[in-house]
Structure formats: structure tokens, C-alpha cells
Amino acid sequence: MMPGVDPRAMKAAMKKMGIKQEEINASEVIIKAEGKEIVISSPNVVKVNMMGQTSFQISGDLEEREAKAEITEEDVKTVSEQAGVSEEDARKALEDAGGDLAAAILSLKEG
């Protein structure tokens, strides 16, 4: 809220304007972007609904980290079968290829 403003008066004014706020109890917020994740720990999250439009206000401790590719067992089996290698080698190739099945298969067949 704004300093020096009565919270009840502010809430009443927002209600008159059709703005609804809801505190969200979150332990961590992760925003997945291409090639990275933005992680906000100890977040203060507020859901705001204004005239049918929902938005979120998030503040907290910010950390950026490289996104890890999600590798499923099905992906590992596919690469293993297509390249004719063990599942362990297939998993390693998938990790090296950032989860790209085609790149992992090609690297195994070439190497």
C-alpha cells in the first residue's frame, strides 16, 4: 500500500473502481523463459483483478539460472533405440543436446 494512506480507505476506493486484490501464499515463483528461469524466492504475490483483467504483482529475492531441459524416460528410450546405444549413453547425449532428440541421435551416430 501507499504510505500515509488508511488501508481501509484504500480498499474501499479500490472496490469502488472495481479492483479486487487477493494475497497468494506462495513459497517460490518460477518464470520459465527461453534458455533461463527467473526464480523469485520468499515472494509476496498479489493477484489483482481490474475490470475482468487479471494480473499478478510479485516481489521477492530474485535469482536467474539456466533452464534445464526436461528429459523423459520416453525420450531416453527413443534415443537409445534410434541410435543403438544404452539408455545411460542416450541420457548423457540428451543432456548434452539440451533435450533435443534429433541432435542427441545424430551426435551418437556420428560419434
C-alpha positions as CSV (number, residue, x, y, z in Angstrom):
1,M,0.0,0.0,0.0
2,M,0.9,3.7,-0.1
3,P,2.5,5.3,3.0
4,G,0.2,7.7,4.9
5,V,-3.0,6.2,3.4
6,D,-5.6,4.5,5.5
7,P,-5.6,0.8,4.3
8,R,-9.4,0.6,4.8
9,A,-10.0,3.8,2.8
10,M,-7.7,2.5,0.0
11,K,-9.5,-0.8,-0.1
12,A,-12.9,0.9,-0.3
13,A,-11.7,3.2,-3.1
14,M,-10.3,0.2,-5.0
15,K,-13.6,-1.7,-4.5
16,K,-15.5,1.4,-6.0
17,M,-13.2,1.3,-9.0
18,G,-13.9,-2.5,-9.5
19,I,-10.4,-3.5,-8.4
20,K,-10.1,-6.7,-6.3
21,Q,-6.9,-7.9,-4.7
22,E,-6.1,-11.3,-3.3
23,E,-2.9,-12.3,-1.4
24,I,-1.4,-15.6,-2.7
25,N,0.5,-17.7,-0.2
26,A,3.5,-18.8,-2.4
27,S,6.8,-20.2,-1.3
28,E,8.5,-19.7,-4.7
29,V,7.7,-18.3,-8.2
30,I,9.4,-19.6,-11.3
31,I,9.1,-17.8,-14.6
32,K,10.4,-20.0,-17.5
33,A,11.9,-18.1,-20.3
34,E,13.8,-19.4,-23.3
35,G,17.1,-20.7,-22.0
36,K,16.7,-19.5,-18.4
37,E,14.5,-19.5,-15.4
38,I,13.8,-16.5,-13.2
39,V,13.3,-17.7,-9.7
40,I,11.7,-15.5,-7.0
41,S,12.1,-16.9,-3.5
42,S,10.3,-15.6,-0.4
43,P,7.8,-13.9,-2.7
44,N,5.0,-11.5,-1.9
45,V,2.3,-12.3,-4.5
46,V,-0.8,-10.3,-5.1
47,K,-3.5,-11.3,-7.6
48,V,-5.2,-8.2,-9.0
49,N,-8.5,-8.3,-10.9
50,M,-9.4,-5.0,-12.6
51,M,-12.4,-4.9,-14.8
52,G,-12.2,-8.6,-15.7
53,Q,-8.4,-8.4,-16.4
54,T,-6.3,-10.5,-14.0
55,S,-2.6,-9.6,-13.3
56,F,-0.1,-10.6,-10.6
57,Q,2.3,-8.4,-8.7
58,I,5.3,-10.3,-7.4
59,S,8.2,-9.1,-5.3
60,G,10.9,-11.1,-3.5
61,D,14.5,-12.3,-3.8
62,L,15.5,-12.7,-7.5
63,E,17.8,-15.3,-9.0
64,E,18.3,-16.2,-12.6
65,R,19.5,-19.7,-13.6
66,E,20.0,-21.6,-16.8
67,A,16.9,-23.7,-17.7
68,K,17.4,-27.4,-17.6
69,A,15.8,-29.4,-20.3
70,E,13.1,-31.8,-19.1
71,I,14.2,-35.3,-20.3
72,T,11.6,-38.0,-20.0
73,E,12.1,-41.7,-19.9
74,E,10.3,-42.0,-23.2
75,D,12.9,-39.6,-24.7
76,V,15.7,-41.7,-23.4
77,K,14.2,-44.9,-24.8
78,T,13.6,-43.3,-28.2
79,V,17.2,-42.0,-28.5
80,S,18.6,-45.3,-27.2
81,E,16.6,-47.3,-29.8
82,Q,17.2,-45.0,-32.7
83,A,21.0,-44.7,-32.0
84,G,21.5,-48.3,-30.9
85,V,23.1,-47.3,-27.6
86,S,22.5,-47.9,-23.9
87,E,19.9,-45.8,-22.0
88,E,22.8,-44.3,-20.0
89,D,24.6,-43.1,-23.1
90,A,21.2,-41.8,-24.5
91,R,20.5,-39.8,-21.4
92,K,24.0,-38.2,-21.5
93,A,23.6,-37.3,-25.2
94,L,20.2,-35.8,-24.4
95,E,21.6,-33.7,-21.6
96,D,24.5,-32.5,-23.8
97,A,22.0,-31.6,-26.6
98,G,19.7,-29.7,-24.2
99,G,16.9,-32.2,-24.6
100,D,16.9,-32.1,-28.4
101,L,16.2,-35.7,-29.5
102,A,17.3,-35.3,-33.1
103,A,20.6,-33.7,-32.1
104,A,21.2,-36.4,-29.5
105,I,20.6,-39.2,-32.0
106,L,22.9,-37.6,-34.6
107,S,25.7,-37.0,-32.1
108,L,25.6,-40.7,-31.1
109,K,25.5,-41.9,-34.6
110,E,28.4,-39.7,-35.7
111,G,30.5,-40.3,-32.6
